[in-house]
Amino acid sequence: MNAVFYMAWQYLRYYWIKTVVLVSSISVILFLPLGLQVIVQQGSAMLTERAESTPLLIGAKGSAVDLTLSAIYFKQPVLDPLPNREVFSVNQTGLALAIPLHMRFVAGDFRIVGTSLEYLQFRQVRLGQGRDFAILGECVLGATASKKLGLEPGDHILSSPAGAFDVAGSYPLKMKVVGILQDAGTLDDEAIFVDVKTSWVIAGLAHGHMDVTQPEAESGVMKREENNVVANASVLSYTEITPENINSFHFHGNPEDFPLDAIIVVPRDRKSGIVLRGRYEEGADPLQILVPRDIINELLETVFSVRDYIMMGSVGVGIATLATAFLVFMLSIRIRQREIQTIRKIGGSSRRLKAILACEILLVIGIGTIIAVGLTLLVSQFGMSLAGVIFG
Amino acid sequence: MKSVVMVGLTLSIFLFSCSTQKEQEPPQQGKTMPVIYVSNYPLKYFSQRIGSPIVDIKFPTTVSPDPAYWQPTAEDVTAMQKADLIILNGATFEKWLKNVTLPSSKVVETASGFEDQFIPLQEIVTHSHGLEGEHEHGGTAFTTWLDMSLAVQHAKSVKEALIARFPEHKGYFEDQFIQLKKDLRSLDAKLETVIKNDLTKPVFFSHPVYQYLEKRYAINGKSVHWEAEEMPDTKMWADFESLREHHPAQWMIWESEPATEILEKLEAIGVKSVVFNPCGNEPEDGDFLSVMEANVQRLKQIYQ
């Protein structure tokens, strides 16, 4: 048996180019469906897990997928904002806890999530270092964001400007890092959490500036009337909130009208959730309430359909590859007639010859299979990050 | 047989005394007690009357001379975030609230039930700059508890918040609230009786903090903006004189005892002074009721 294996191995080694091509073809054709299956399974598990842990979402009417992806996976919001008063009205029903989300801004590559303290409790994300945000302008970093930015409690981070052409819009805000979250293995690791009021400061809805009623601000004052002071644009807003200037920060307008991108709704029980859904579905407001699990399941059905098409294609390619491999082996037997004759002349039986040829085929298929399994294992190990790249 | 009965009797008495002792003991102060944060002294008093000794009441603003202008540190806010309940006055009393993060599920604004009775502040300066429209940094008068009917509503909100958070003590909270309500109603009646002796009598208020007292008891008052320890400047005296021409009051109501020279100067022009402590901060002596009782007694000087 060792002699058969030795002869087969030596043949494969001698014609190594042919062997490499055959092994590569077989490993790729086996890996494609296996790896795809693993990636889709892990990606869908990640998507479903986060969606299933989010009972209900309220947002502006429009694409349910866009609302779900932005509220749960922190994608750039594309729907119209909804007013902050919805948080109060949901909480006042006593049926559920409403958690606001404002996600229009980023700092570097990381999304700034304006929310309430209840968000971190709801997601069960614990602090690794420092404390929760407590004062306007403070932020808490997800574990990955902290590592990639190299920031620790006590450091500062600057929000990115909304856009180069946003002349009347937001000023970058220098935020103080007060806490780092533990690694949760979710997208929360890649976010920067602030109080929703801080995100409104970045949006320019709240700001702080010198007291224009005081003589020190005279250079920026255009006109003083009995109960009104008109200042020019030289009265700039502060770009960092400090103990010295925090009292000058004020909101323009009624905070109940301020924008949110979505509200996570955590009903007290199943019945409360149904009652709440009924109220929004029957209401005339331009708002929608949805179950993220249903939306993600619909999305995954599309992903599974695509996967099925790829699998079908892979099966076709696999059959063609195996047929080609079979042809290669048949042709190689024909080409190796002289070699076969020599073996026979030195006493090799037909049985041994067949054993050598079978061993060659088994070795090629075996090595190809081992490589395919190895690649699949690698994908299963790093599938989450790959899925993260694929699903953004 | 007799000794067995004696042992049994002794054991029963011991067990009974143990159980009685346990019932009379208030819950121990410490980590296991629910922690309630309040933002002013009236709320502390109401919470204590309704919730003690079941809850541990924290009043962090005592370090500030006026709780309405307290500035919490990050440590203060972090401690409040960990509380079981945060009881606030509302009506823009907590100026610091816009700058801090508190868990909304724990926050109760006790004035939220009577927003329609809020009194807008008169002296608001609006401003505008850049491309933005005109806006103001004003608010409403916030010493809501000086109207005893509103004080009852504050206390009722405290009771409801405690029941919602600790429903197992509902009966106790209800009983305690009934007692408190009775005391506040009695105070309300006393204030009304004293002031209605002469509703037309004009008075001055040293500070615009008595709006709800003025409205509830129909006081004919006008406010100036004087500090008890700081002699008003010439312009302030001139403004005061012109105010007196239209409002010939012979009494000024102060938040605290004014400086002797102010007192003497006022008396020289025929204006006497009396203190009505709004009791926003914890008094050195007594409690909310005794301070208000003392206020009523002092008001009698004006309205006798």
Interface residues (C-beta under 8 A of the other chain):
Chain A: V87 N91 L97 S116 L117 E118 R131 D132 F133 A134 I135 L136 E138 A168 V178 D195 K197 A206 H209 V212 T213 G220 N227 N228 V229 V230 A231 N232 A233 V235 P243 I246 N247 F249 H250 F251 H252 G253
Chain B: Q71 A74 V77 T78 Q81 K95 K98 N99 V100 T101 L102 P103 S104 S105 I124 V125 T126 H127 S128 H129 G130 L131 E132 E134 H135 H137
